[in-house]
Amino acid sequence: MNVGLLGTGHYVPTNVVTNKDMEKIVDTNDEWIRTRTGIEERRIASDDINTSDMAFFAAQEALKESNVKAEDIDLILVATVTPDTPFPSVSCMIQDRLGARKAAAMDISAACSGFMYGVVTAKQFIETNAYKNILVVGAEKLSKITDWSDRNTCVLFGDGAGAAVVGPVSEGKGILSFELGADGSGGKELYQNDEDHLMMNGREVFKFAVRQMPDSSVNVVEQAGYNKEDVDYLVPHQANIRIMEAAREKLGISEEKMATSIKRYGNNSSASIPIALSEGVKSGKIKDDDLVVLVGFGGGLTWGAIALRW
Ligand code: ACO
């Protein structure tokens, strides 16, 4: 059976925080942020919008785009490191709000790779005929765990959510190959501390990511039986434009074939890939039959990549 993404959706808060705005908060400047990271602005959710709200909005759109009713969802997987509360899970919160009465629900913790882990998990349940339609969401209110006095991290992150309905697709379409991985020995490089702040050894994470994202991208393309140049669109985790460029260059594809929502949204952790994917579909950059590569890395350390025929 072929399993693919039936439709996608996303939500970002309306409040835009530019690099110039960041200059008023910490000792930084627009030039440094743009050249080192590729970020120009980010969206920060207001106090009355939590992770589950953004997850709900993105999920509603994904259901609409998929033509799947909430009551026909069998399982909800929400990837997040910033749930409203440790329990109940964000997935249970949106199960109720969506009216997905028959859906089981659980959250997934794989940091920025969470959406990849979610989609690959969904694929297994569908292939075994246990379930038919699975809602996978990546949602983060990173502003809750950002140390707004630390210029090394606070300029990098933004809030948002992206979602997809995973289900059976026709022959030749859908997920062709995947790779998931973890290296717990790198947990100390990216973690949440006792004060609930996100802590990061930027240089170490950079070194890991700049090797892992290009390698995983090539691995899934080759596993799927294609050549690098066959890739029509690359949706990398939006953490740093220089890391993303490394993946694009290793595939040898042109600039227009890579999603760069990082400019407008910064790093949205588990939400960055589904947001960029949803925007790619909406804008027509991802077309029917395109060979699309999704690739991410994050805390854990974790990583994941998927090659799929749209
Ligand atoms: N504004 C101005 N200067 C700054 C800022 C800032 N916002 N932040 C750091 N600097 C300074 C540093 O203090 C340092 O100064 P020094 O040389 O006087 O000590 C200098 O800039 C260079 O710092 P580096 O850390 O070497 O800068 P680098 O080029 O490595 O870029 C960055 C830092 C952007 C964080 C990079 O290392 C990176 O992107 N790493 C990967 C981060 C990542 O991808 N995280 C992903 C996951 S996050 C998640 O999972 C939720």
Residues whose N, C-alpha, C, O or C-beta is under 5 A from the ligand:
A	BS01	ACO	D27 T28 N29 W32 R36 T37 A111 C112 R151 N152 V155 G202 R203 V205 F206 A239 N240 S269 G298 G299
